[in-house]
Amino acid sequence: MSIKILSSGILEKMANINKWQRDFLVHLFSTFMIVRGRYNFENLSRYGGLNECIYRSWYSKSFDFMEFNLTLLDGLEKEERIVVFDPSYLPKSGKQTAGLGYFWSGCAGSVKKGIEIGGFASVGLKTQTALHLTALQTLKDKSVSFLDYYAQQFKSQAEELRKVSSIAVFDAYFSREPFVSAITDLDFTVVSKLAKNAVLKYPYLGKRTGKAGRPQKYEGVVDKKQLDLKHFTLFHENDEKKAYEGKVYAIALKRLVKCVIVHTTTRTGKIKIETFFSTDQQMEGDKLWKAYKLRFQIEFLYRDAKQHMGLNHCQARSKQKIDFHVNASLTAISLAKIVDQILPKDENVKPFSLASIKIKAFNQFYLNRIFIEFGISPETHINSKQYQLIKQWGVIAA
């Protein structure tokens, strides 16, 4: 199956999409695979063959990428999924650019001028790959903190996200109050990582004395190096790692949580300690740990979009056009992943490489262009060894 056929089938299922918009989106997703250089309107016109003004015009029209990507998920094999949210910095200039400000860049390790998007992705626990859902640009005023704003963004998408999963995974930055409470109030289970200096307490498990006064609630502070096995259970062990699970009270979160503490022995012999938690106290430790590790799949989504799909290249300044470009870029990667890896169900499938997919798509586009210009029928050569060889020319491993 091709990206053109897959995207066309999804758009056919969506209401309120006319033929012109459907044809443009199918064309756009296919064009994203063959563009070389910057993903601006002029370069899209060069490779896509449409007038530059047509791209500008359609970018200014609204499109429900969340609905498109949810419909895309519905057509896949059912599996347990998690929802991942993570902001990402994008370099951008221009005094009239919507949302221009100073945001944290994880790559640079500092605050930089540009714009920021808050991306939502779905990660399958079986396929272990992130598929884009939607991305919202950060457009907050100074009176609202970043955590409060991110909680509002999540709340605005909560109804749709719940169709994917009730487990929401965030990085360690979000493991604070009142953000965690804001998400749990929306009936989501929060999975995240606690700070190194987070204070944990053992809940009191002894019998009540029956004496007057407040009953004892805690037995003491958790020593993460020497865990009390009355409260923690070892559920994973190998030469490098030991993982324990248990219920503890997190001071920073003001609640009892299911906690996984991982001891990793480094090459120098030191013990590295990581602490993960879930607001669902009944969640199994291995599932909690796996869910957090899969959170990083959204970073690969951003990496591929920035390196190969022109996520940073939008030349527009309006909120609507930036929103359209960002979501189109990330959605195109989901389509490529599904066509290349998920739908084939090949046990010997190679690691996902967007660079290789783009090389093959461009080679095929270029070959067909040569056939057209020389008046040769492509149909008579598509199955030849020479055609397949040139199509694979320059393909690299992930």
C-alpha positions as CSV (number, residue, x, y, z in Angstrom):
1,M,0.0,0.0,0.0
2,S,1.2,3.5,-0.8
3,I,0.8,6.7,1.3
4,K,-1.4,8.1,-1.5
5,I,-3.8,5.1,-1.2
6,L,-3.8,5.1,2.6
7,S,-4.4,8.8,3.1
8,S,-7.1,8.8,0.4
9,G,-8.9,6.0,2.2
10,I,-8.8,7.8,5.6
11,L,-10.1,11.1,4.1
12,E,-13.0,9.3,2.4
13,K,-14.2,8.3,5.9
14,M,-14.1,11.9,7.2
15,A,-17.2,14.1,7.0
16,N,-17.1,17.8,6.0
17,I,-14.2,17.2,3.6
18,N,-14.9,18.2,0.0
19,K,-13.2,16.7,-3.0
20,W,-10.8,19.6,-3.5
21,Q,-9.4,19.5,0.0
22,R,-9.2,15.7,-0.1
23,D,-7.2,15.8,-3.4
24,F,-4.9,18.5,-2.0
25,L,-4.1,16.6,1.2
26,V,-3.4,13.4,-0.7
27,H,-1.1,15.3,-3.0
28,L,0.6,17.1,-0.1
29,F,1.4,13.9,1.9
30,S,2.8,12.3,-1.2
31,T,4.8,15.4,-2.0
32,F,6.3,15.6,1.5
33,M,8.0,12.3,0.7
34,I,9.9,13.5,-2.3
35,V,10.9,17.1,-1.4
36,R,14.6,17.9,-1.2
37,G,15.8,21.0,0.6
38,R,13.5,23.3,2.5
39,Y,9.8,22.7,3.0
40,N,8.6,26.2,2.1
41,F,5.8,27.1,-0.4
42,E,8.2,27.7,-3.3
43,N,10.0,24.4,-2.9
44,L,6.7,22.5,-2.5
45,S,5.6,24.1,-5.8
46,R,8.8,22.9,-7.5
47,Y,8.3,19.2,-6.5
48,G,4.5,19.1,-6.3
49,G,3.8,20.9,-9.5
50,L,1.0,23.2,-8.1
51,N,1.2,26.9,-8.1
52,E,2.8,28.4,-4.9
53,C,-0.4,30.3,-4.2
54,I,-2.4,27.1,-4.0
55,Y,-0.3,25.8,-1.1
56,R,-0.6,29.1,0.7
57,S,-4.3,29.1,0.2
58,W,-4.9,25.6,1.5
59,Y,-2.5,26.1,4.5
60,S,-4.8,28.9,5.6
61,K,-7.8,26.6,5.8
62,S,-8.6,24.5,8.9
63,F,-8.3,20.8,8.9
64,D,-9.0,18.4,11.9
65,F,-5.7,16.5,12.1
66,M,-6.8,14.9,15.3
67,E,-9.8,13.3,13.6
68,F,-7.6,12.2,10.7
69,N,-5.1,10.5,13.0
70,L,-7.7,8.9,15.2
71,T,-9.4,7.4,12.0
72,L,-5.9,6.2,11.0
73,L,-5.5,4.4,14.3
74,D,-8.9,2.8,14.0
75,G,-7.8,1.0,10.9
76,L,-4.8,-0.6,12.6
77,E,-4.6,-3.8,14.6
78,K,-6.0,-3.2,18.1
79,E,-3.4,-3.0,20.9
80,E,-3.0,-1.3,24.2
81,R,-1.8,2.2,23.8
82,I,-0.6,5.2,25.8
83,V,-0.9,8.9,25.2
84,V,2.3,10.9,25.3
85,F,2.5,14.7,25.6
86,D,5.8,16.6,25.1
87,P,6.6,20.2,24.1
88,S,9.2,20.9,21.4
89,Y,11.0,24.1,20.5
90,L,11.1,25.2,16.9
91,P,13.5,28.0,15.7
92,K,11.5,30.9,14.1
93,S,12.0,34.6,13.6
94,G,9.8,37.5,12.3
95,K,8.3,40.2,14.5
96,Q,4.8,39.3,13.2
97,T,5.1,35.5,13.8
98,A,2.3,34.2,16.1
99,G,3.5,32.9,19.4
100,L,7.1,34.1,19.0
101,G,8.9,34.1,22.3
102,Y,11.6,32.4,24.4
103,F,11.3,28.7,25.0
104,W,13.5,25.9,26.4
105,S,15.4,24.0,23.8
106,G,16.5,20.5,25.0
107,C,18.9,20.2,22.1
108,A,20.7,23.4,22.9
109,G,20.3,23.0,26.7
110,S,19.1,26.6,27.0
111,V,16.3,29.1,26.4
112,K,16.1,30.3,22.8
113,K,14.0,32.6,20.7
114,G,11.4,30.9,18.5
115,I,8.1,29.1,18.8
116,E,7.0,26.0,20.7
117,I,4.5,23.2,20.0
118,G,2.9,20.8,22.4
119,G,2.7,17.5,20.6
120,F,0.3,14.6,21.4
121,A,1.3,11.1,20.2
122,S,-0.1,7.6,20.6
123,V,2.4,4.8,21.4
124,G,1.5,1.1,21.1
125,L,2.8,-1.1,23.8
126,K,3.2,-3.9,21.2
127,T,4.5,-2.1,18.2
128,Q,6.5,0.3,20.4
129,T,6.3,3.2,17.9
130,A,4.8,6.7,18.2
131,L,2.1,7.9,15.8
132,H,1.2,11.5,15.8
133,L,-2.2,12.7,17.0
134,T,-2.1,16.5,17.0
135,A,0.1,19.4,17.9
136,L,-0.9,22.8,19.5
137,Q,1.3,25.9,19.3
138,T,2.2,27.4,22.7
139,L,0.4,30.8,22.8
140,K,0.3,31.7,26.5
141,D,0.5,35.1,28.2
142,K,2.8,36.0,31.0
143,S,0.1,35.7,33.7
144,V,-0.1,31.9,33.2
145,S,2.7,29.5,34.1
146,F,3.9,26.9,31.6
147,L,2.6,24.0,33.6
148,D,-0.9,25.5,34.0
149,Y,-0.9,26.3,30.2
150,Y,0.1,22.7,29.3
151,A,-2.6,21.4,31.6
152,Q,-5.1,23.6,29.7
153,Q,-3.8,22.2,26.4
154,F,-4.3,18.7,27.6
155,K,-7.8,19.4,28.9
156,S,-8.8,20.9,25.5
157,Q,-8.0,17.5,23.9
158,A,-9.0,15.2,26.7
159,E,-12.2,13.9,25.1
160,E,-10.4,12.8,21.9
161,L,-7.3,11.5,23.8
162,R,-9.5,9.3,25.9
163,K,-10.5,7.4,22.8
164,V,-6.9,6.3,22.5
165,S,-5.9,5.6,26.1
166,S,-6.5,6.6,29.7
167,I,-2.8,6.4,30.5
168,A,-1.0,9.7,29.9
169,V,2.8,9.7,30.1
170,F,5.0,12.8,30.7
171,D,8.7,13.5,31.3
172,A,10.1,14.4,34.7
173,Y,9.4,18.1,34.3
174,F,5.7,17.5,34.7
175,S,5.9,15.5,37.9
176,R,4.7,18.4,40.0
177,E,1.5,19.6,41.7
178,P,-0.9,20.9,40.6
179,F,-0.3,19.6,37.1
180,V,-0.6,15.9,38.1
181,S,-3.9,16.6,39.9
182,A,-5.2,18.5,36.9
183,I,-4.7,15.5,34.6
184,T,-6.0,12.9,37.1
185,D,-9.1,15.1,37.5
186,L,-9.8,14.4,33.8
187,D,-9.8,10.6,34.6
188,F,-6.4,9.9,33.2
189,T,-3.6,7.9,34.9
190,V,-0.4,9.9,35.0
191,V,2.9,8.1,34.5
192,S,6.1,10.1,34.9
193,K,9.5,10.2,36.5
194,L,10.3,11.8,39.9
195,A,13.2,14.1,40.5
196,K,16.4,12.7,42.1
197,N,15.8,14.6,45.3
198,A,12.1,13.7,45.5
199,V,11.2,12.6,49.1
200,L,9.1,9.5,49.5
201,K,7.6,8.0,52.6
202,Y,6.5,4.5,53.5
203,P,2.8,4.2,54.4
204,Y,2.1,2.8,57.8
205,L,1.1,-0.9,57.6
206,G,0.8,-1.7,61.3
207,K,-2.3,-2.1,63.4
208,R,-4.1,0.9,64.8
209,T,-3.5,1.5,68.5
210,G,-7.0,2.7,69.2
211,K,-5.6,5.6,71.3
212,A,-6.8,9.2,70.9
213,G,-5.2,11.4,68.4
214,R,-4.4,11.2,64.7
215,P,-3.6,7.7,63.5
216,Q,0.0,7.1,62.3
217,K,0.2,7.5,58.5
218,Y,3.9,6.9,57.7
219,E,6.7,4.6,58.8
220,G,9.6,6.7,57.7
221,V,11.4,8.2,54.7
222,V,12.4,5.9,51.8
223,D,16.1,5.3,51.4
224,K,16.3,4.7,47.7
225,K,19.6,2.8,48.0
226,Q,18.4,0.5,50.7
227,L,14.8,-0.3,50.1
228,D,12.6,-1.9,52.7
229,L,11.4,-5.2,51.1
230,K,8.3,-5.1,53.3
231,H,7.1,-2.4,51.0
232,F,9.0,-3.1,47.8
233,T,9.2,-6.2,45.6
234,L,11.9,-7.0,43.1
235,F,10.3,-7.7,39.7
236,H,13.2,-7.4,37.3
237,E,16.9,-8.3,37.6
238,N,19.8,-8.7,35.3
239,D,23.6,-8.0,35.3
240,E,23.0,-4.3,35.1
241,K,19.6,-3.4,36.5
242,K,17.4,-4.2,39.4
243,A,13.8,-2.9,39.4
244,Y,11.6,-2.7,42.5
245,E,7.9,-1.9,42.8
246,G,5.9,-0.6,45.7
247,K,3.4,1.9,47.0
248,V,4.7,5.0,48.7
249,Y,3.7,8.5,49.6
250,A,5.3,11.2,47.3
251,I,5.6,14.5,49.2
252,A,5.9,16.5,46.0
253,L,2.7,15.0,44.6
254,K,0.8,14.9,48.0
255,R,-0.6,11.5,47.3
256,L,0.1,7.7,47.4
257,V,1.5,6.4,44.2
258,K,2.7,3.2,42.6
259,C,6.4,3.6,42.4
260,V,9.2,1.8,40.5
261,I,12.7,2.3,41.6
262,V,15.5,1.1,39.3
263,H,19.1,0.5,40.4
264,T,21.5,0.6,37.4
265,T,25.2,-0.5,37.9
266,T,27.4,1.7,35.8
267,R,30.8,0.7,34.3
268,T,32.6,2.4,37.2
269,G,30.6,0.4,39.7
270,K,28.4,3.2,40.9
271,I,24.7,2.7,41.4
272,K,22.4,5.0,39.4
273,I,18.9,5.4,40.8
274,E,15.8,6.3,38.8
275,T,12.3,6.7,40.3
276,F,9.1,6.3,38.2
277,F,5.5,6.6,39.4
278,S,1.9,6.0,38.4
279,T,-1.1,7.6,40.0
280,D,-2.8,4.2,39.5
281,Q,-1.7,2.3,42.6
282,Q,-2.8,-1.0,41.1
283,M,-0.7,-0.7,37.9
284,E,1.9,-3.4,37.5
285,G,5.5,-2.4,37.9
286,D,6.7,-3.8,34.5
287,K,3.9,-2.0,32.7
288,L,4.7,1.3,34.5
289,W,8.3,1.0,33.6
290,K,7.7,0.1,30.0
291,A,5.2,2.9,29.5
292,Y,7.7,5.5,30.7
293,K,10.5,4.1,28.5
294,L,8.2,4.2,25.5
295,R,7.6,7.9,26.1
296,F,10.9,8.6,24.3
297,Q,9.3,7.4,21.0
298,I,7.8,10.9,20.6
299,E,11.3,12.3,20.6
300,F,12.1,10.2,17.5
301,L,8.9,11.6,15.9
302,Y,10.2,15.1,16.4
303,R,13.7,14.1,15.3
304,D,12.5,12.7,12.0
305,A,10.2,15.6,11.4
306,K,13.0,18.1,11.9
307,Q,15.6,16.2,9.9
308,H,13.5,14.9,7.0
309,M,10.0,16.5,6.9
310,G,10.8,20.2,7.3
311,L,9.2,20.7,10.7
312,N,11.4,23.8,11.1
313,H,10.9,25.2,7.6
314,C,7.5,26.8,7.6
315,Q,7.9,30.3,6.2
316,A,4.4,31.4,7.2
317,R,3.8,33.7,10.2
318,S,0.1,33.2,10.9
319,K,-1.1,30.8,13.6
320,Q,-3.3,28.8,11.2
321,K,-0.5,28.2,8.6
322,I,2.0,27.3,11.2
323,D,-0.5,24.9,12.8
324,F,-1.2,23.3,9.4
325,H,2.4,22.8,8.5
326,V,3.4,21.4,11.8
327,N,0.6,18.8,11.9
328,A,1.1,17.9,8.2
329,S,4.8,17.3,8.8
330,L,4.2,15.0,11.8
331,T,1.2,13.2,10.2
332,A,3.3,12.4,7.1
333,I,5.7,10.5,9.3
334,S,2.9,8.5,10.8
335,L,1.7,7.6,7.3
336,A,5.2,6.5,6.3
337,K,5.6,4.3,9.5
338,I,2.3,2.6,8.9
339,V,3.0,1.9,5.2
340,D,6.6,0.8,5.7
341,Q,6.4,-1.1,9.0
342,I,3.0,-1.7,10.6
343,L,0.9,-2.8,7.7
344,P,3.4,-5.2,6.1
345,K,3.6,-7.3,9.3
346,D,6.9,-8.8,8.2
347,E,8.9,-10.6,10.9
348,N,12.2,-9.6,9.2
349,V,11.3,-5.9,8.8
350,K,14.2,-3.6,9.0
351,P,14.4,-0.7,11.5
352,F,12.4,2.3,10.4
353,S,14.4,4.8,8.4
354,L,12.6,7.8,7.1
355,A,15.7,8.8,5.1
356,S,15.5,5.5,3.2
357,I,11.8,5.9,2.6
358,K,12.3,9.4,1.2
359,I,15.2,8.2,-1.0
360,K,13.0,5.4,-2.5
361,A,10.1,7.8,-3.0
362,F,12.3,10.3,-4.8
363,N,14.0,7.7,-7.0
364,Q,10.6,6.4,-8.1
365,F,9.3,9.9,-8.7
366,Y,12.4,10.8,-10.7
367,L,12.2,7.6,-12.8
368,N,8.6,8.2,-13.6
369,R,9.4,11.8,-14.6
370,I,12.1,10.5,-17.0
371,F,9.6,8.1,-18.5
372,I,7.0,10.8,-19.0
373,E,9.5,13.2,-20.6
374,F,10.8,10.6,-23.0
375,G,7.3,9.2,-23.8
376,I,8.0,5.8,-22.3
377,S,5.2,3.8,-20.6
378,P,6.2,3.3,-16.9
379,E,3.8,0.3,-16.6
380,T,6.0,-1.9,-18.8
381,H,9.1,-1.3,-16.6
382,I,7.8,-1.2,-13.1
383,N,8.5,-4.9,-12.4
384,S,11.8,-5.1,-14.1
385,K,15.0,-5.7,-12.1
386,Q,16.6,-2.5,-13.4
387,Y,13.6,-0.4,-12.2
388,Q,13.8,-2.0,-8.7
389,L,17.5,-1.5,-8.5
390,I,17.4,2.2,-9.4
391,K,14.4,2.6,-7.0
392,Q,16.6,1.3,-4.1
393,W,19.7,3.3,-5.1
394,G,21.2,5.1,-2.2
395,V,19.0,3.6,0.5
396,I,20.6,3.6,3.9
397,A,20.0,1.6,7.1
398,A,18.5,3.2,10.2
